[in-house]
């Protein structure tokens, strides 16, 4: 490997996985004796993409090498208590995200933060990847108790991204549905339009309700609607004379 390749391999590439998944794994490792190597057999409960993301993130922060071998930084991290974890996380954020932190100190905006990630780190060309990497950074900094620019995006608890959650829609009351009995026509939903009902040979009825403006319809819709109307109009139950098989009208 030449010098250029070594420099490229040492370049920090911001993780763009869920920060919650990353931090939960660190806490998981802190509860058990640390093995000499972190591999995917320790991540069997994770999806394939999360396994790859964890391996990449651990390597990016110098906690493992490219082969997953545990580095002194990870050994020291998992040996700390919960509060010390936050301090260590803060140190990682300040060390690896120096450009975003400098922007934060100047009360930078969301647009500037996006530009910093695009211009300061490789692999951030895709907007979705960049958005996820920024989300990871924001969660990491705020979990560590680092105050950020008030103009940076807000974050939600958990694995969510910047922004606020959508308000839940309250369910409306359902109107009871009553099937038609006999040759009855149903009123259109908005109180205007037309209905057409036919009685079937075997009992029951079929009702067509249509509320359309023929002048605004395209040819396909017009042909479809008129075809339905003609079909009902042409239906003749057995034993009925012409004109006795359908009921309907404008409402």
MOURDA-V836113 format. One record per residue. OMEGA is omega in degrees with one decimal (NA if undefined). BURIAL is # if it has 24 or more other C-alpha atoms within 12 Angstrom, else .. D_CENTER is the distance of its C-alpha to the mean C-alpha in Angstrom with 2 decimals. Layout:
omega = [OMEGA;OMEGA]
burial = [BURIAL;BURIAL]
d_center = [D_CENTER;D_CENTER]
This chain:
omega = [-179.3;-175.1;-179.8;179.3;178.9;-179.9;-179.6;-178.8;-179.8;-178.1;-179.5;175.2;-174.2;174.4;177.6;174.3;175.6;177.6;-180.0;178.8;179.0;-174.8;176.8;178.9;176.6;179.0;177.0;179.7;-179.7;-178.7;-177.5;173.8;-174.8;177.9;179.4;-178.4;176.1;178.1;-172.1;177.1;175.3;-174.4;-173.3;178.9;-177.7;174.7;178.9;179.7;177.8;177.0;178.8;179.8;178.9;179.3;-179.8;-178.2;179.2;179.1;-178.0;-178.6;177.0;179.2;171.5;173.0;-175.5;178.6;179.5;-179.9;-178.0;178.6;-179.0;-179.2;178.5;177.3;178.9;-176.8;-176.1;178.6;-177.8;173.8;-177.2;-179.2;177.0;176.1;-178.9;178.5;179.9;177.4;177.5;178.2;178.2;-179.2;-178.2;-178.4;-171.9;179.7;-175.3;-178.7;175.6;179.9;176.3;176.9;179.0;-179.8;178.8;-177.5;-179.5;-177.1;177.3;178.8;178.6;178.1;177.6;179.4;179.9;179.3;-179.2;-173.5;-174.0;-174.9;176.5;178.3;-176.8;-177.4;179.9;-175.1;-178.6;176.7;179.6;179.1;180.0;179.0;177.0;178.7;177.9;179.4;-178.4;178.5;-179.0;-178.7;-177.0;174.1;178.6;179.3;-179.6;177.1;-179.0;178.0;178.9;-179.6;175.9;-179.2;174.8;179.5;177.0;176.3;178.6;-173.4;-177.8;-179.1;179.3;177.3;-179.7;-179.2;179.4;178.7;179.1;-179.9;179.1;-178.2;177.7;179.1;177.9;176.6;-179.9;179.5;179.8;-179.3;-179.5;175.8;-179.2;-179.0;-178.2;176.9;177.3;177.7;176.3;-175.2;-177.5;174.3;178.0;179.9;-174.6;174.3;176.2;-176.8;174.4;175.6;-176.0;179.0;-174.3;-179.3;-178.2;-177.5;171.0;-178.1;174.9;176.6;-179.8;-178.6;-173.9;173.8;-175.8;-178.7;-177.3;-176.5;173.3;-173.5;-178.8;180.0;-178.9;-179.8;-179.2;-178.0;-179.5;176.5;177.2;-179.5;-178.8;-179.5;178.6;-179.0;-176.5;-176.8;179.5;177.3;179.7;176.7;179.2;178.3;-179.7;178.8;179.8;-172.1;-175.7;173.7;176.1;178.2;178.7;177.1;NA]
burial = [.;.;.;.;.;.;.;.;.;.;.;#;#;#;#;#;#;#;#;#;#;#;#;.;#;#;#;.;#;.;.;.;.;#;.;.;#;#;#;.;.;.;#;.;.;.;.;.;.;#;#;#;#;#;#;#;#;#;#;#;#;#;#;#;#;#;.;#;.;#;#;.;#;#;#;.;#;#;.;.;.;.;.;.;#;#;.;#;#;#;.;#;#;#;.;#;#;#;#;#;#;.;#;#;.;.;.;.;.;#;.;#;#;#;.;#;#;#;.;#;#;.;.;#;.;.;.;.;#;#;#;#;#;#;#;#;#;#;#;#;#;#;#;#;.;#;.;#;#;.;.;#;#;#;#;.;.;.;.;#;#;#;.;.;.;.;.;.;.;.;.;.;.;.;.;.;.;.;.;.;.;.;.;#;#;#;.;.;.;.;.;.;.;#;#;#;#;#;#;.;.;.;.;.;#;#;#;#;#;#;.;.;.;.;.;.;.;.;.;.;.;.;.;.;.;.;.;.;#;.;.;#;#;.;#;.;.;.;.;.;.;.;.;.;#;#;#;#;.;.;.]
d_center = [40.16;41.39;40.73;38.06;36.07;36.56;35.32;32.19;31.47;32.00;29.64;26.72;23.34;20.63;18.26;14.61;13.45;12.43;15.49;15.69;16.17;18.74;20.61;20.77;22.34;24.85;25.85;26.14;28.49;30.45;31.40;33.04;35.68;34.19;34.85;36.15;33.11;29.40;28.32;25.79;28.07;27.04;23.35;23.74;21.30;18.48;16.66;18.28;15.70;15.97;19.73;19.91;17.87;20.20;23.26;22.37;21.66;24.88;26.83;25.47;26.71;29.99;29.56;30.31;31.76;30.44;31.84;30.26;33.58;33.31;34.45;36.44;33.56;31.55;34.76;35.41;31.88;31.77;35.33;34.39;33.73;30.48;31.57;32.80;29.40;28.03;30.98;30.46;26.77;27.93;30.45;27.92;25.79;28.96;30.28;27.37;25.70;28.99;28.02;25.02;27.26;30.08;27.95;26.86;30.57;31.20;28.58;26.56;23.83;20.17;21.49;24.07;21.73;19.74;23.18;24.36;21.67;22.31;26.08;26.61;24.67;24.63;21.65;19.64;20.26;16.85;14.83;11.48;13.65;15.42;12.55;11.56;15.33;15.90;13.43;15.40;18.58;17.92;17.15;20.17;22.47;21.77;22.07;25.37;26.46;26.67;26.82;24.88;25.45;24.77;23.21;20.44;16.89;16.51;14.45;13.44;15.00;13.43;10.75;8.63;9.10;11.72;12.18;12.70;10.98;11.63;14.98;15.50;17.66;20.99;22.24;25.23;28.48;28.96;32.16;34.27;34.83;38.46;39.46;42.37;45.79;48.41;48.38;46.35;44.14;40.84;40.15;37.25;34.16;34.94;38.70;39.69;40.09;41.97;42.21;44.06;44.96;46.98;48.58;48.21;51.15;49.72;48.84;45.90;44.63;42.01;40.92;39.28;37.88;37.16;36.62;36.38;38.06;39.78;40.30;36.56;35.62;35.39;37.82;35.47;34.49;38.11;39.47;37.07;37.89;41.60;41.63;40.37;43.00;45.74;44.83;45.24;48.33;49.91;49.37;52.75;52.98;56.10;59.14;57.96;59.55;57.87;56.02;55.74;52.47;49.99;49.44;47.29;47.43;45.79;44.39]
